[in-house]
């Protein structure tokens, strides 16, 4: 898979999430109720939004997002944000090198 496929998948998921309603299991509902009471919020959806932000940030900081993106799409989060791969950024795609392991850069 590639950067273009990742972008297409993100756009498709974004469209699918427009009218999402999340169903909670009993444990999640209890935890959300406790958080809503402790943090004195009238709108539990704000807590769900904050939880998504926290999960996303933790996944980025731990490197797990890059791991999953690299294994599925062969790109990183930075590459997704920039819209180009590292190879494209460094010009490696324009000037491909031979994959011959015996060949040395400098020969005497």
N, C-alpha and C positions, 0 to 999 in steps of 0.2 A: 504494500500500500504506500501511499505518498502523501505529501503535504496537501495536494489538491483534493485527494480523497478524504483526508481529515477535515478540511474546510467544508466540504460538501456534507459530511456526516454531522458536523457541529451545527451547520445551518438547518439540516433536517431535524435534529434533536431539538433545537431552539423552537422551530415551528410546532413540533409536537408538544412542547411544554406550555404553550400559550394558555391553554385552558385546563391545566393539570389540577387535580384535586387529590391530595395525598391522604391515603387511608392509613391509620396508625394501629399497630397492635396494642394490646393492653399495657405492656411494659413501656412502650414509647409514649402512650397517652398519659400514663402515671407520671413519667419523668417530665413531660411537657407541662403537666398541671403543677407539679412541684416547682419547676422553674418559673412558671407564670406567677405563682403565688409569692415565691421568694424575691423575684425581680420586680414585682408589682407592675405587671403589664396587663393592659386590657385586651391586647390583640396578640394571641398566641402565634399568629402567622409571622410576626416580627421575630419571634424566637426561632422559628423554623428557618427564616431567611438568614439570621445570624449563624445558625448551626451549619447551613450550607456554606457560608463564607468561611467559617472556621475549618470545616472539613477540607474545603478547597485549599486554603492557605497551608494547612498541615500537610496535605498531600504534595503540594508544590515544594514546601520547605524540606520535606524528608526525601525528596527525589523520586517518590513513588509515581508521580504523574509522568515524569520523563521516562521512567522505566516502562510504564504501560504504553505510552505513546511510541517509544522507540521499538518495542516488541510488536506492536500492531501496525503502526504507520511508518516506521523508520524515520521519525522526526522527533525533535524535542519541543518543549513548550516555548522556548526562546525562538526556535525556528518558526513555530506557528505564529507567534506574535509578530515577527518580522516579515512573514510572508515568503520567506525563502530559506533554503537549506544552507548549512554552513558551507557546503561545497559551492553553492551558487554565490555566497557572500565573498568567498576567497578567490573566486575565479577558477576553481578546480574543474568545474563543469565545462568551461570554455577551453581549457588546456589539459585534457586528460593525459595522465602519465601511464606508461606501460606498467603492467603488473608483474614484470619480470624481476624476480627476487635476486637474480644473479647480477643484474645491472646495477652499477654504482653511479652515484651522482657525479663524483669526480674520479676520473681514472688517470693514472700516471703512465 
